[in-house]
Amino acid sequence: MFSPVDHRVPRVNVPLTDCPTDFALRPGDYANTLFICRITSWPDNSTFAEGRLVKSLGQAGEIEPETEGILLEYDVDFSEFSEDVLRCLPQNLPWTIPPDELSKRRDLRKECIFTIDPATARDLDDALSCKPLPDGNFEVGVHIADVSYFVEEGEALDIVASRRATSVYLVQKVIPMLPRLLCEELCSLNPLTDRLTFSVIWKITPQGKILSEWFGRSVIRSCVKLSYDHAQSMIDAPDRLLSAEELPPCAPQHPIDEIHQAVLNLHRIAVSLREQRFQGGALRLDQMKLSFTLDAESGMPQGCYIYQYRDSNKLVEEFMLLANMAVAHHIYHRFPQQALLRRHPPPQTKMVDDLAEFCDQIGLNLDFSSAGALHRTLNETLGTDQYSSARKEVLTNMCSRPMQMAVYFCTGVLKDETLFRHYALNVPLYTHFTSPIRRYADVIVHRLLAASLGCGSGVKLSGEEVQKQASHCNDRKTASKRVQELSAELFFAAFVKECGPLDSEAMVMGVLDQAFDVLVLRYGIQKRVYCSALQGLENFHYRKVGKKSEITLIWAAEDPEQGSIRQEISVFTLVEVQLKADEAPMKYSALLKRPTEPAS
């Protein structure tokens, strides 16, 4: 009998002949072994499915077998690239740009162009430039790795990249879409090295008004690899120049003060662009994201922290959004039947109506009439005390539940142009152009853009073929997102096992009839607390009034003379929880700590 890790999947009868040879004699030896099982049938008259064992992964509770299980379950191809694929790569290394290719491109190698990425990033997709003009405006460039130069349509490399569709980012490693020679070297916009790019260059006012734009293939030489921390230091202390020792190696022809000034100018323009976007009705629902520090030798989590999304991140985001929107308009108007765009449908009406009714009932003035109205009222509504950010986090999570996923689509297949809109960004046309090293959709967009500019071969895909690839990219993106979440859960469970029990304040996010969900504030994780698991709980009572659910917990007092303690649990209630490792491998529970007095 095979018991799936996911309890939604039925248990499976497998033939004894599939099991290890000594299983019948010593079944207990395999109680904690992870296997992959394939369901072959599930008879209508049986509780259990029938299946075959495919392979053994190793011990449950160990990071690598558990990770491999997650990758296999979500059909992530993490095999080595085949010889056929590797033959598609440049064979004469070290590779240099052929002179005839250079002659076809805009040469930007003397410009002050740089990358801003996480400190550990090795696949550098995008670079930025910002040159002041004599009239007080700026020439701003977004320069994206020209992956389509190396990945030719229809070749073995293209076929495997289209099948993988996305790189998958785990806590401890990346499963790349492309071979490492491309994603970490030849396509990566590494500093002090000539690289092929696709550029979007605007003439733009200091207030972010676009006066002109240019698209084209280019060649750049990044002058420095900045981390988000470097850029943030420049933004935080505009008058203090970082020393050469505080920065990675810089190109000698671009002094540090030139780079520093370019970052500050980009930041000022980005602030204006962001302000205009939200005034124009955009919505952003930021949720806490947990990051880990890993032990260099064991690879196990040493610590964890909530990732800080700062001005340097926002700077990069604004110009990537701007480039994606500009390219979306360009390729749609040139190829109205074949453009690959990205749309975001409005939230599900019934769920929004229920949430609006709940907010009314608890006295929260949220306006769900549009993306912009929701963004504005969500940021105005929650007060300024020390727990307002926690309440906003809970409310943001509630508002995320009715939201639908953004999806890729082909414009020729979807006839109604009003359906092209991106709800959260509140724009009519949007696409993905800025990450072709890690997203195959961007590679198709690059090919469309090249064809539209006459600097690439014609578009070979029909509208139906573009739609088929778009649907596949959607499926793989959904799987990749889930794998990323499960990887973080796996590492946090390992952290709880190693360092727990962990105590934290938590805020209630939702109430069920026998349990409630909490946001654990110290770690940004969400966990369900089951009333039946709470030691010292005498009883509990659930009630629902309209859309509002509440539970009253009745705790036995530690001092029998004091009588029991009642604790009211509803959305936004602040509680103390303890995270504790379970006996089952890589599982942990959230337990409520007994209050010393009734909670307010």
Secondary structure as GFF3:
##gff-version 3
##sequence-region A 1 600
A	DSSP	beta_strand	12	13	.	.	.	ID=ss1
A	DSSP	three_ten_helix	16	18	.	.	.	ID=ss2
A	DSSP	three_ten_helix	27	30	.	.	.	ID=ss3
A	DSSP	beta_strand	33	41	.	.	.	ID=ss4
A	DSSP	beta_strand	49	59	.	.	.	ID=ss5
A	DSSP	alpha_helix	63	73	.	.	.	ID=ss6
A	DSSP	alpha_helix	83	86	.	.	.	ID=ss7
A	DSSP	alpha_helix	99	103	.	.	.	ID=ss8
A	DSSP	beta_strand	106	107	.	.	.	ID=ss9
A	DSSP	beta_strand	113	117	.	.	.	ID=ss10
A	DSSP	beta_strand	126	132	.	.	.	ID=ss11
A	DSSP	beta_strand	138	145	.	.	.	ID=ss12
A	DSSP	alpha_helix	147	150	.	.	.	ID=ss13
A	DSSP	alpha_helix	156	164	.	.	.	ID=ss14
A	DSSP	beta_strand	168	169	.	.	.	ID=ss15
A	DSSP	beta_strand	174	175	.	.	.	ID=ss16
A	DSSP	alpha_helix	180	180	.	.	.	ID=ss17
A	DSSP	pi_helix	181	186	.	.	.	ID=ss18
A	DSSP	beta_strand	194	204	.	.	.	ID=ss19
A	DSSP	beta_strand	210	221	.	.	.	ID=ss20
A	DSSP	beta_strand	225	227	.	.	.	ID=ss21
A	DSSP	alpha_helix	228	236	.	.	.	ID=ss22
A	DSSP	three_ten_helix	244	246	.	.	.	ID=ss23
A	DSSP	alpha_helix	256	279	.	.	.	ID=ss24
A	DSSP	beta_strand	290	294	.	.	.	ID=ss25
A	DSSP	beta_strand	301	306	.	.	.	ID=ss26
A	DSSP	alpha_helix	311	334	.	.	.	ID=ss27
A	DSSP	beta_strand	340	343	.	.	.	ID=ss28
A	DSSP	alpha_helix	349	361	.	.	.	ID=ss29
A	DSSP	alpha_helix	371	380	.	.	.	ID=ss30
A	DSSP	alpha_helix	388	400	.	.	.	ID=ss31
A	DSSP	beta_strand	407	410	.	.	.	ID=ss32
A	DSSP	three_ten_helix	417	420	.	.	.	ID=ss33
A	DSSP	alpha_helix	440	453	.	.	.	ID=ss34
A	DSSP	alpha_helix	463	499	.	.	.	ID=ss35
A	DSSP	beta_strand	502	511	.	.	.	ID=ss36
A	DSSP	beta_strand	515	520	.	.	.	ID=ss37
A	DSSP	beta_strand	525	530	.	.	.	ID=ss38
A	DSSP	three_ten_helix	531	533	.	.	.	ID=ss39
A	DSSP	beta_strand	537	545	.	.	.	ID=ss40
A	DSSP	beta_strand	548	555	.	.	.	ID=ss41
A	DSSP	three_ten_helix	560	562	.	.	.	ID=ss42
A	DSSP	beta_strand	565	569	.	.	.	ID=ss43
A	DSSP	beta_strand	574	581	.	.	.	ID=ss44
A	DSSP	beta_strand	588	592	.	.	.	ID=ss45
###
